Amino acid sequence: MTTTQAIIAASMVVILCIVSSKVLYRLGVPTLLIFLGLGLGVSLVYPYYNDFNLTKEICSVGLIFIMFFGGFGTSWKAARPVAVPSLLMSTLGVGVTAGLTGLFCWGVLGTSLLEGLVIGSVLSCTDAASVFAILRSRKLNLKGGIASLLEMESGSNDPFAYLLTAVFTSLMIEGGGGDPIPLMLLKQVGFAVAIGGLLGLGIAWVLRKVSFEIAGLYPIFVLAVGLFAYASCDFLGGNGYLSTYICGIILGNSRIPHKKSLFHFMDGTAWLMQIMIFFCLGLLSVPANFPGVILPALAIFGFLLLVARPAATFGILSGFRFKIREMLFISWVGLRGASSIVFAIFALTSGAVFEHDIYHMVFFVAALSVALQGTLQPAIAKKLDLVDNETTVLKTFTDYEEEHGTKLLEYPIEAGSRLVGKSIMEANIPEEILIVMIKRGDDVVMPKGSTVLEAGDTLVITSPHLLEGDLNLE
């Protein structure tokens, strides 16, 4: 295939994915299922793609962007009340799910114990993209902070599932495959927290102090930071995905310029990465292999749905006074998705030897999970009376979609202010601040991007941050 043909094929795939999602998205069909299905359909016509290592590299890069945006788009204000149970679900809950599923595979399906634990590990994370694609398409918000809990759990449990996958695959490799397990765990978490945290805080400070001459460089700079957070941590033996997620959370919840445009740019980039990942995973699959994995995959899916996920959910959330109907819904929305399939590829390319076709097994479980659990998610939320009709679900994800405050504030520009002599376009005023008008002596000036601010001007402004009482243009 020539370069031109490859470009034509890639562009047609992206266009087809977007157009088909436009039709099926409104029906509540998760985007994961759409893109996987398209890749699977192409694999029937072009059954020659079987490069697991190339797919691993593609998906690794894609997951970096997705996890960085997942952190950047998390509203800490909304997530803070449910932060503790969310983090317990994404760590202890992942461990419980992986352990129970691994024992089931070993005791019932006849896998070795370690192979069973690898299967349990790759299936222990939930898919945030599928959960919230449905909530957004149906415009459903959930009562009691459940949407925030699900977002934070789904966004943060991938790194821990990856950690368990790495641990158990290393045990399958003769000689242990690397560092002792305690040291490996310490390095994975310690480097991730240190690098992700320091980078997030440091870059947020830099963005507040340094203005780039070209506005288009801001998203490029921030995405480069996300890549560096992953690569530097991974180079030192840490969990790069956890590092980039932590860095994204800190940056997304810091006061930095151009945040709204950064959010929309990264949203588009993350969607492109999702299309790329999901389509490649579908393309890599071989439909002829599915008959051999249907029965064990159905058994694993049933165990996850009826035993492992409920055990983790009720065991952890019962201590936080969640209602039974809330825990039932959270248990149901434990969708398995693209991350599980990607981690299965990581395990297969690690050097460990597997007796079972874990790729197609995990693929089938994830597709079935999204198709059944995802499609019924809105109906179950309504049946359990958990739909919140008073607020928009968009507030769950970020504070960039909240309605603007209706209060107005007069902001005087004093002599010596950094704003004096600059046009509104050059003044680097945060995008969430709207200048309604400018009072200049007895005159009223209608603001334009080219309007030069003068000492003695009074800006009449509105912003969501007026409600927080901490607005400062200096």
C-alpha positions in Angstrom: 0.0 0.0 0.0 1.4 3.4 -1.0 1.5 6.4 1.3 -1.3 8.1 -0.7 -3.5 4.9 -0.5 -2.8 4.7 3.3 -3.9 8.3 3.8 -7.0 7.7 1.7 -7.8 4.6 3.8 -7.2 6.3 7.1 -9.3 9.4 6.2 -12.1 7.2 5.0 -12.1 5.2 8.2 -12.3 8.4 10.4 -15.1 9.9 8.2 -17.0 6.6 8.3 -16.6 6.3 12.1 -17.8 9.9 12.7 -20.8 9.7 10.3 -21.9 6.3 11.7 -21.6 7.5 15.3 -23.8 10.5 14.4 -26.6 8.2 13.5 -26.1 5.6 16.2 -25.0 7.9 19.0 -28.5 9.3 19.4 -29.9 5.8 19.8 -27.7 5.3 22.8 -25.3 2.9 21.1 -21.9 3.4 22.8 -19.2 4.7 20.6 -16.9 1.9 21.6 -19.3 -0.6 20.0 -19.6 1.4 16.8 -15.9 1.7 16.2 -15.2 -1.9 17.2 -17.9 -3.0 14.9 -16.6 -1.1 12.0 -13.1 -2.5 12.6 -14.5 -6.0 12.8 -16.4 -5.4 9.6 -13.3 -4.3 7.8 -11.4 -7.4 9.1 -13.9 -9.6 7.3 -13.0 -7.9 4.0 -9.3 -7.4 4.7 -8.3 -10.3 7.0 -4.5 -9.7 6.8 -3.8 -7.4 9.7 -2.4 -9.4 12.6 0.4 -7.3 14.0 -0.1 -7.3 17.8 3.1 -5.4 18.5 2.2 -2.5 16.2 -1.3 -2.4 17.7 0.2 -2.3 21.1 2.3 0.8 20.2 -0.6 2.5 18.5 -2.9 1.9 21.5 -0.2 2.9 24.0 0.1 6.4 22.4 -3.7 6.7 22.2 -4.3 5.8 25.8 -1.8 8.5 26.9 -4.0 11.2 25.3 -7.2 9.6 26.5 -6.1 9.4 30.1 -4.5 12.8 30.1 -7.8 14.3 28.8 -9.7 12.1 31.3 -7.8 13.8 34.1 -8.0 17.3 32.5 -11.7 17.1 32.1 -12.5 15.9 35.6 -14.2 18.6 37.7 -12.6 18.3 41.1 -15.4 20.5 42.6 -18.0 17.9 41.5 -15.8 14.9 42.3 -14.5 16.0 45.7 -17.6 14.7 47.7 -17.2 11.2 46.3 -13.4 11.2 45.9 -12.7 8.6 48.7 -15.2 6.0 47.6 -14.2 6.6 43.9 -10.5 6.0 44.6 -11.3 2.9 46.7 -13.4 1.6 43.8 -10.6 2.3 41.4 -7.9 0.6 43.6 -9.4 -1.9 46.1 -12.3 -2.5 43.8 -10.0 -3.3 40.9 -8.1 -5.8 43.1 -11.3 -7.5 44.3 -12.6 -7.8 40.8 -9.3 -9.1 39.4 -8.8 -11.6 42.2 -12.4 -13.1 42.2 -12.4 -13.3 38.4 -8.9 -14.9 38.4 -10.0 -17.5 40.9 -13.1 -18.2 38.8 -11.1 -18.7 35.6 -8.7 -21.0 37.5 -11.4 -23.1 39.4 -14.1 -23.2 36.8 -12.6 -22.7 33.4 -9.4 -24.6 34.0 -6.8 -21.9 33.4 -3.6 -21.8 35.4 -3.9 -19.5 38.5 -1.6 -16.9 37.0 -3.2 -16.9 33.6 -6.6 -16.6 35.4 -5.4 -13.6 37.4 -4.1 -11.9 34.2 -7.5 -12.3 32.6 -9.1 -11.0 35.8 -6.7 -8.0 35.8 -7.3 -6.9 32.2 -11.0 -7.1 32.8 -10.9 -5.3 36.2 -11.1 -1.8 34.8 -14.3 -0.1 33.6 -14.7 2.0 30.4 -15.5 5.7 31.1 -16.0 6.6 27.4 -18.8 4.2 26.9 -20.6 5.1 30.2 -20.6 8.8 29.6 -21.3 8.6 25.9 -24.6 7.1 26.8 -25.3 9.7 29.6 -24.5 12.5 27.2 -26.5 11.2 24.3 -29.5 10.8 26.5 -28.7 14.0 28.5 -29.1 12.0 31.7 -27.6 13.2 35.0 -27.7 11.0 38.0 -28.7 11.7 41.6 -26.4 11.6 44.6 -23.2 12.4 42.8 -23.2 8.9 41.1 -22.2 10.4 37.8 -19.1 12.0 39.4 -18.2 8.8 41.2 -18.5 6.7 38.0 -16.4 9.3 36.1 -13.6 9.4 38.6 -13.6 5.6 39.1 -13.6 4.9 35.4 -11.0 7.5 34.7 -8.6 6.4 37.4 -8.9 2.6 37.5 -7.1 1.9 34.2 -3.7 2.6 35.7 -4.3 0.1 38.5 -5.6 -2.5 36.2 -2.5 -2.0 34.1 -0.4 -2.3 37.2 -2.0 -5.7 38.2 -1.6 -6.9 34.6 2.1 -6.1 34.6 2.6 -7.8 38.0 0.9 -11.1 37.1 2.4 -11.3 33.6 5.9 -10.7 35.1 5.2 -13.7 37.4 4.3 -15.8 34.4 7.7 -15.1 32.8 10.4 -17.4 33.9 12.6 -15.8 36.5 10.0 -13.2 37.4 10.7 -10.9 34.4 12.2 -7.9 36.4 12.1 -6.2 39.8 10.7 -8.0 42.9 7.0 -7.3 43.2 7.2 -5.0 46.3 9.8 -2.8 44.6 7.9 -2.9 41.3 4.7 -1.7 43.1 6.6 1.1 44.9 8.2 2.3 41.7 5.0 2.2 39.7 3.0 4.3 42.2 5.7 6.4 43.7 7.2 7.7 40.5 3.7 8.3 39.0 2.5 10.4 42.0 5.8 12.3 42.2 6.3 13.1 38.5 2.6 13.6 37.7 2.0 15.8 40.7 5.2 17.9 40.3 4.7 18.4 36.5 1.1 19.4 37.0 1.8 22.0 39.6 4.9 23.3 37.9 3.3 23.6 34.4 0.2 25.3 35.9 2.5 27.9 37.5 4.4 28.4 34.2 1.2 28.9 32.2 0.0 31.6 34.7 3.3 33.4 34.5 4.4 33.0 30.8 2.4 34.2 27.8 3.0 32.6 24.5 2.9 35.0 21.5 0.9 32.5 19.4 -2.3 31.2 21.1 -2.2 28.0 19.0 0.9 26.9 20.9 -0.9 26.5 24.2 -2.6 23.1 23.3 0.5 21.8 21.7 2.5 22.7 24.8 0.0 21.1 27.2 -0.2 17.9 25.1 3.5 17.7 25.1 3.5 17.9 28.8 1.1 15.0 29.0 3.3 12.9 26.8 6.4 13.8 28.9 4.5 12.9 32.1 4.0 9.4 30.7 7.3 8.8 29.1 9.5 10.1 31.9 7.6 8.1 34.5 7.7 4.9 32.3 11.4 5.4 31.7 12.1 5.3 35.4 9.9 2.2 35.9 6.8 4.0 37.1 3.2 3.8 35.9 3.1 6.3 33.1 -0.7 6.2 32.7 -1.2 7.1 36.3 1.4 9.9 36.0 -0.3 11.5 33.0 -3.7 11.1 34.6 -2.6 12.9 37.8 -0.9 15.6 35.8 -4.1 16.1 33.8 -6.3 16.4 36.9 -4.0 19.1 38.4 -3.8 21.1 35.1 -7.5 20.8 34.4 -8.4 22.1 37.9 -5.9 24.9 38.0 -6.4 28.5 36.9 -4.5 28.6 33.6 -5.1 30.8 30.5 -7.1 29.5 27.4 -8.5 26.6 29.4 -11.7 26.4 27.5 -10.0 26.2 24.1 -7.5 23.7 25.6 -10.4 21.6 26.7 -12.1 21.5 23.3 -8.8 20.8 21.5 -8.0 17.9 23.8 -11.5 16.6 23.5 -11.2 16.4 19.8 -7.7 14.8 20.1 -9.0 12.2 22.6 -11.9 11.3 20.2 -9.5 10.8 17.4 -7.4 8.5 19.6 -10.5 6.6 20.6 -11.5 6.1 16.9 -7.9 4.9 16.2 -7.8 2.5 19.1 -11.2 1.0 18.8 -11.0 0.5 15.1 -7.5 -1.1 15.3 -8.8 -3.5 18.0 -11.7 -4.5 15.8 -9.4 -4.9 12.8 -7.0 -7.1 14.8 -9.8 -9.6 15.7 -10.4 -12.7 13.7 -14.2 -13.5 13.6 -13.4 -17.2 12.9 -11.8 -17.4 16.4 -15.0 -16.3 18.3 -16.8 -19.7 18.3 -14.0 -21.2 20.4 -14.2 -18.5 23.1 -18.0 -17.8 23.3 -18.7 -20.2 26.1 -15.8 -19.2 28.4 -16.4 -15.5 27.6 -20.1 -15.8 28.4 -19.2 -17.5 31.7 -16.6 -14.8 32.6 -19.1 -12.0 31.6 -21.8 -13.6 33.8 -19.4 -13.9 36.7 -18.3 -10.3 36.4 -21.8 -9.0 36.1 -23.4 -11.1 38.9 -20.6 -11.8 41.4 -17.3 -9.9 41.0 -18.5 -6.4 40.3 -21.4 -6.5 42.9 -19.0 -7.9 45.5 -16.5 -5.1 45.0 -19.3 -2.4 44.8 -21.3 -3.5 47.8 -18.2 -4.4 49.9 -16.7 -0.9 49.4 -19.7 1.4 49.1 -21.7 0.0 52.0 -19.4 1.8 54.3 -20.4 5.2 52.8 -24.1 5.0 53.3 -25.0 4.6 49.6 -28.5 3.4 49.1 -29.1 -0.1 47.8 -30.5 1.1 44.5 -27.5 3.4 44.0 -25.1 0.5 44.6 -27.2 -1.7 42.2 -26.8 0.9 39.5 -23.1 1.4 40.1 -22.6 -2.3 40.0 -24.5 -2.6 36.7 -22.5 0.2 35.0 -19.2 -1.6 35.4 -18.7 -1.7 31.6 -15.6 -3.4 30.2 -14.2 -1.6 27.2 -11.2 -0.8 25.1 -8.7 -0.6 27.9 -9.3 -4.2 28.8 -8.7 -5.3 25.2 -5.5 -3.2 25.0 -4.2 -4.6 28.3 -4.8 -8.1 26.9 -2.5 -7.1 24.0 0.1 -5.9 26.5 0.0 -9.3 28.3 0.3 -11.2 25.0 3.3 -9.2 23.9 5.1 -9.4 27.3 6.8 -12.7 26.6 4.4 -14.7 28.8 3.0 -17.9 27.3 -0.8 -18.3 27.5 -2.8 -21.5 26.9 -6.0 -19.7 26.0 -6.9 -17.1 23.4 -7.2 -14.3 25.9 -7.4 -11.6 23.2 -10.6 -12.8 21.6 -12.0 -13.9 25.0 -11.5 -10.4 26.4 -12.7 -8.8 23.2 -16.0 -10.8 23.3 -16.5 -10.0 27.0 -16.0 -6.2 26.4 -18.3 -6.1 23.3 -21.0 -8.0 25.2 -20.6 -5.8 28.2 -21.0 -2.6 26.2 -23.9 -4.0 24.1 -25.9 -5.3 27.0 -25.0 -3.2 30.0 -24.5 0.0 28.0 -27.7 -0.2 26.1 -29.8 -0.9 29.2 -28.1 1.7 31.3 -30.6 4.6 30.8 -33.6 2.3 31.4 -32.1 0.9 34.6 -31.3 4.4 35.8 -34.9 5.5 35.3 -36.3 2.2 36.8 -34.2 2.8 40.0 -35.3 6.5 40.1 -31.7 7.8 39.8 -32.2 10.3 37.0 -31.6 13.9 38.0 -33.8 16.2 35.8 -32.7 19.4 37.5 -29.1 19.7 36.4 -27.1 18.9 33.2 -24.8 15.9 33.1 -22.2 18.1 31.5 -21.4 19.6 34.9 -20.1 16.2 35.9 -17.2 16.3 33.5 -15.8 19.8 33.6 -16.6 23.3 34.8 -16.3 24.6 31.3 -19.9 23.8 30.3 -21.6 25.4 33.3 -23.9 28.3 32.6 -22.3 31.7 33.1 -23.1 33.6 36.3 -25.7 36.3 36.0 -23.9 38.7 38.4 -22.0 41.6 37.1 -18.9 43.1 38.6 -17.2 46.5 38.1 -13.4 46.0 37.9 -11.4 49.3 38.0 -8.1 49.5 36.1 -5.6 51.5 38.1 -2.4 53.2 37.0 0.4 50.6 37.0 -1.9 47.7 36.1 -0.5 45.2 33.6 -3.7 45.8 31.6 -2.9 49.5 30.8 -2.0 50.1 27.2 -2.9 46.6 26.0 -5.8 45.7 23.7 -8.4 43.2 25.0 -6.9 40.6 22.7 -3.4 41.1 24.0 -4.4 41.4 27.7 -4.5 37.6 28.2 -7.8 37.8 30.1 -9.1 34.3 30.9 -11.7 33.1 28.3 -14.3 32.4 30.9 -14.5 36.2 31.7 -16.8 38.2 29.6 -16.3 41.9 29.3 -19.8 43.4 28.9 -18.8 47.0 28.6 -16.1 49.5 29.5 -16.9 52.7 31.5 -14.5 55.5 30.5 -15.3 58.7 32.3 -18.8 59.7 31.3 -18.7 57.5 28.2 -19.5 53.8 27.6 -17.2 51.9 25.3 -18.4 48.7 23.7 -15.5 46.2 24.0 -13.8 44.8 20.9 -10.7 42.7 20.6 -8.8 45.8 19.4 -10.0 48.1 22.2 -7.0 49.4 24.1 -7.5 49.6 27.9 -6.6 52.8 29.8 -5.9 53.7 33.4 -9.1 54.8 35.0 -11.3 52.5 32.9 -13.9 50.4 34.7 -14.6 47.0 33.2 -18.1 45.6 33.7 -17.6 41.9 33.6 -19.3 38.6 34.3 -17.8 35.2 34.9 -18.6 31.9 36.7 -15.8 32.7 39.1 -17.8 35.7 40.4 -19.8 33.1 42.3 -16.6 31.9 43.9 -15.4 35.3 45.1 -11.8 34.9 43.9 -11.7 36.7 40.6 -8.4 38.4 39.9 -7.3 39.8 36.5 -3.8 40.7 37.6 
